[in-house]
Amino acid sequence: MRRIYFLVPDINSTRRVVNELLLARIEERHIHVIAKSGTPLEELPEANLLQKSDFVPAVQQGLALGGTTGLLAGLVAVALPPASTVIAGGILLGTTVVSAGIGAWLSGMIGVNVGNRRIKEFEDAIEAGHFLILADVPADRVDEIEKRIKQHISEVEVETTEPKIPAFP
């Protein structure tokens, strides 16, 4: 799956883009709309905390950093004289898993409080009253979806496409 960002000037165009995405067989759970605070989105699928915050990238970074730190700590523990080779694997595995979990948890707590880095570049347009639509589409259909939207709704700007999204929505 890849995420496409559409910047749309008004609510009517936003409805038309969402309807066009639904007609293209993109499930509603893969469509997210972000608008200026206080703007009623009516029946449009509003983006939730996972799309508006940096939670997922923060968890991924914390998992990697914590796992690496735990692995290094385990290697140091194994290198100390009282450790035997029988428990060495357990020490490495234990420190890596525990540290990865702690790193992911702590980073996730921080990431939930930080705005999504990808959306920051659209903040001025959103505050000016535009709508940002995030659509998660199969990687092999990105060009087809972009052309379909531009063909039917000319005022829509396809801003950017992310190379990948996390495995869980």
Contacts in CASP RR format, 6 or more apart in sequence:
PFRMAT RR
TARGET T0000
AUTHOR 0000-0000-0000
METHOD contacts of the structure
MODEL  1
MRRIYFLVPDINSTRRVVNELLLARIEERHIHVIAKSGTPLEELPEANLL
QKSDFVPAVQQGLALGGTTGLLAGLVAVALPPASTVIAGGILLGTTVVSA
GIGAWLSGMIGVNVGNRRIKEFEDAIEAGHFLILADVPADRVDEIEKRIK
QHISEVEVETTEPKIPAFP
1 30 0 8 1.000
1 136 0 8 1.000
1 137 0 8 1.000
1 138 0 8 1.000
1 139 0 8 1.000
1 164 0 8 1.000
1 165 0 8 1.000
2 136 0 8 1.000
2 137 0 8 1.000
2 138 0 8 1.000
2 139 0 8 1.000
2 142 0 8 1.000
2 161 0 8 1.000
2 162 0 8 1.000
2 163 0 8 1.000
2 164 0 8 1.000
2 165 0 8 1.000
3 134 0 8 1.000
3 135 0 8 1.000
3 136 0 8 1.000
3 137 0 8 1.000
3 161 0 8 1.000
3 162 0 8 1.000
3 165 0 8 1.000
4 134 0 8 1.000
4 135 0 8 1.000
4 137 0 8 1.000
4 142 0 8 1.000
4 145 0 8 1.000
4 146 0 8 1.000
4 158 0 8 1.000
4 160 0 8 1.000
4 161 0 8 1.000
4 162 0 8 1.000
5 118 0 8 1.000
5 122 0 8 1.000
5 132 0 8 1.000
5 133 0 8 1.000
5 134 0 8 1.000
5 158 0 8 1.000
5 159 0 8 1.000
5 160 0 8 1.000
5 161 0 8 1.000
5 162 0 8 1.000
6 17 0 8 1.000
6 132 0 8 1.000
6 133 0 8 1.000
6 135 0 8 1.000
6 149 0 8 1.000
6 156 0 8 1.000
6 157 0 8 1.000
6 158 0 8 1.000
6 159 0 8 1.000
7 122 0 8 1.000
7 125 0 8 1.000
7 130 0 8 1.000
7 131 0 8 1.000
7 132 0 8 1.000
7 133 0 8 1.000
7 156 0 8 1.000
7 157 0 8 1.000
7 159 0 8 1.000
8 14 0 8 1.000
8 17 0 8 1.000
8 130 0 8 1.000
8 131 0 8 1.000
8 132 0 8 1.000
8 133 0 8 1.000
8 155 0 8 1.000
8 156 0 8 1.000
8 157 0 8 1.000
9 130 0 8 1.000
9 131 0 8 1.000
9 155 0 8 1.000
10 131 0 8 1.000
11 39 0 8 1.000
11 41 0 8 1.000
11 42 0 8 1.000
11 44 0 8 1.000
11 131 0 8 1.000
13 131 0 8 1.000
13 153 0 8 1.000
13 155 0 8 1.000
13 156 0 8 1.000
14 33 0 8 1.000
14 44 0 8 1.000
14 131 0 8 1.000
14 133 0 8 1.000
15 44 0 8 1.000
16 152 0 8 1.000
16 153 0 8 1.000
17 133 0 8 1.000
17 149 0 8 1.000
17 153 0 8 1.000
17 156 0 8 1.000
18 31 0 8 1.000
18 33 0 8 1.000
18 44 0 8 1.000
18 45 0 8 1.000
18 133 0 8 1.000
20 148 0 8 1.000
20 149 0 8 1.000
20 152 0 8 1.000
20 153 0 8 1.000
21 31 0 8 1.000
21 133 0 8 1.000
21 135 0 8 1.000
21 145 0 8 1.000
21 149 0 8 1.000
22 28 0 8 1.000
22 31 0 8 1.000
24 141 0 8 1.000
24 144 0 8 1.000
24 145 0 8 1.000
24 148 0 8 1.000
26 135 0 8 1.000
26 136 0 8 1.000
26 137 0 8 1.000
26 145 0 8 1.000
28 45 0 8 1.000
29 45 0 8 1.000
29 169 0 8 1.000
30 135 0 8 1.000
30 136 0 8 1.000
30 137 0 8 1.000
30 169 0 8 1.000
31 45 0 8 1.000
31 133 0 8 1.000
31 134 0 8 1.000
31 135 0 8 1.000
31 136 0 8 1.000
32 45 0 8 1.000
32 46 0 8 1.000
32 47 0 8 1.000
32 48 0 8 1.000
32 51 0 8 1.000
32 133 0 8 1.000
32 134 0 8 1.000
32 135 0 8 1.000
33 41 0 8 1.000
33 44 0 8 1.000
33 45 0 8 1.000
33 46 0 8 1.000
33 47 0 8 1.000
33 131 0 8 1.000
33 132 0 8 1.000
33 133 0 8 1.000
33 134 0 8 1.000
34 46 0 8 1.000
34 47 0 8 1.000
34 51 0 8 1.000
34 52 0 8 1.000
34 119 0 8 1.000
34 122 0 8 1.000
34 126 0 8 1.000
34 131 0 8 1.000
34 132 0 8 1.000
34 133 0 8 1.000
34 134 0 8 1.000
35 41 0 8 1.000
35 126 0 8 1.000
35 129 0 8 1.000
35 131 0 8 1.000
35 132 0 8 1.000
36 126 0 8 1.000
36 127 0 8 1.000
36 129 0 8 1.000
39 129 0 8 1.000
47 134 0 8 1.000
49 55 0 8 1.000
49 112 0 8 1.000
50 56 0 8 1.000
50 169 0 8 1.000
51 116 0 8 1.000
51 119 0 8 1.000
51 134 0 8 1.000
52 115 0 8 1.000
52 116 0 8 1.000
52 119 0 8 1.000
53 111 0 8 1.000
53 112 0 8 1.000
53 113 0 8 1.000
53 114 0 8 1.000
53 115 0 8 1.000
53 116 0 8 1.000
54 111 0 8 1.000
54 112 0 8 1.000
54 114 0 8 1.000
54 115 0 8 1.000
54 116 0 8 1.000
54 117 0 8 1.000
55 108 0 8 1.000
55 111 0 8 1.000
55 112 0 8 1.000
56 166 0 8 1.000
57 111 0 8 1.000
57 117 0 8 1.000
58 107 0 8 1.000
58 108 0 8 1.000
58 110 0 8 1.000
58 111 0 8 1.000
58 112 0 8 1.000
58 114 0 8 1.000
59 104 0 8 1.000
59 107 0 8 1.000
59 108 0 8 1.000
59 111 0 8 1.000
60 166 0 8 1.000
61 107 0 8 1.000
62 100 0 8 1.000
62 103 0 8 1.000
62 104 0 8 1.000
62 106 0 8 1.000
62 107 0 8 1.000
62 108 0 8 1.000
63 100 0 8 1.000
63 101 0 8 1.000
63 103 0 8 1.000
63 104 0 8 1.000
63 107 0 8 1.000
64 100 0 8 1.000
65 103 0 8 1.000
65 107 0 8 1.000
66 99 0 8 1.000
66 100 0 8 1.000
66 101 0 8 1.000
66 102 0 8 1.000
66 103 0 8 1.000
66 104 0 8 1.000
67 96 0 8 1.000
67 97 0 8 1.000
67 99 0 8 1.000
67 100 0 8 1.000
67 101 0 8 1.000
67 103 0 8 1.000
69 99 0 8 1.000
70 95 0 8 1.000
70 96 0 8 1.000
70 98 0 8 1.000
70 99 0 8 1.000
70 100 0 8 1.000
71 92 0 8 1.000
71 95 0 8 1.000
71 96 0 8 1.000
71 99 0 8 1.000
73 95 0 8 1.000
73 99 0 8 1.000
74 91 0 8 1.000
74 92 0 8 1.000
74 94 0 8 1.000
74 95 0 8 1.000
74 96 0 8 1.000
75 92 0 8 1.000
77 83 0 8 1.000
77 91 0 8 1.000
77 95 0 8 1.000
78 88 0 8 1.000
78 89 0 8 1.000
78 91 0 8 1.000
78 92 0 8 1.000
83 91 0 8 1.000
118 160 0 8 1.000
118 162 0 8 1.000
119 126 0 8 1.000
119 132 0 8 1.000
122 130 0 8 1.000
122 132 0 8 1.000
122 159 0 8 1.000
125 132 0 8 1.000
126 132 0 8 1.000
135 145 0 8 1.000
136 165 0 8 1.000
136 169 0 8 1.000
137 145 0 8 1.000
139 164 0 8 1.000
142 161 0 8 1.000
146 158 0 8 1.000
146 161 0 8 1.000
149 156 0 8 1.000
149 158 0 8 1.000
150 156 0 8 1.000
150 158 0 8 1.000
END
